[in-house]
Amino acid sequence: MDDEAKRDFISENTRTIQFFKIRKMFNKALEYEDPISFTVGEPDFIPSENILNAACRAIKEGKTRYSENAGILPLRCEVSKYLEQEIGLEYDPDTQITMTPGAMAALFQGLKVILDPETRLL
């Protein structure tokens, strides 16, 4: 294969990649003025001042690394306290609470836990 052919080579795997429909919908929504978008899950508002300040403070404190897989333990502890105070449920933040980076990850993980490929629900 000559240098030009190498430069233009794209694997068969890459040729078969298709855009996710959600990304097509997102791009389509950008064509309209002030759409209500239910595509990629981005909020259409600026976070409140206390959230912005907390995020800036965390960055300045060097909290810019990945957390453990289940999420930051202090956050999981606060969720545990909230659930107990508000609805009387007790969960161990070390073993029973997991934080995800978004709704799709939560849905995926939840479904992976309860569904088996061999099980037919209908």
Stockholm file with secondary structure:
# STOCKHOLM 1.0

chainA/1-122         MDDEAKRDFISENTRTIQFFKIRKMFNKALEYEDPISFTVGEPDFIPSENILNAACRAIKEGKTRYSENAGILPLRCEVSKYLEQEIGLEYDPDTQITMTPGAMAALFQGLKVILDPETRLL
#=GR chainA/1-122 SS CCHHHHHHCCCHHHHTCCCCHHHHHHHHHTTSSSCCCCSSCCCSSCCCHHHHHHHHHHHHTTCCSCCCTTCCHHHHHHHHHHHHHHHCCCCCTTTTCCCCSSHHHHHHHHHHHHCCTTCCCC
#=GC SS_cons         CCHHHHHHCCCHHHHTCCCCHHHHHHHHHTTSSSCCCCSSCCCSSCCCHHHHHHHHHHHHTTCCSCCCTTCCHHHHHHHHHHHHHHHCCCCCTTTTCCCCSSHHHHHHHHHHHHCCTTCCCC
//
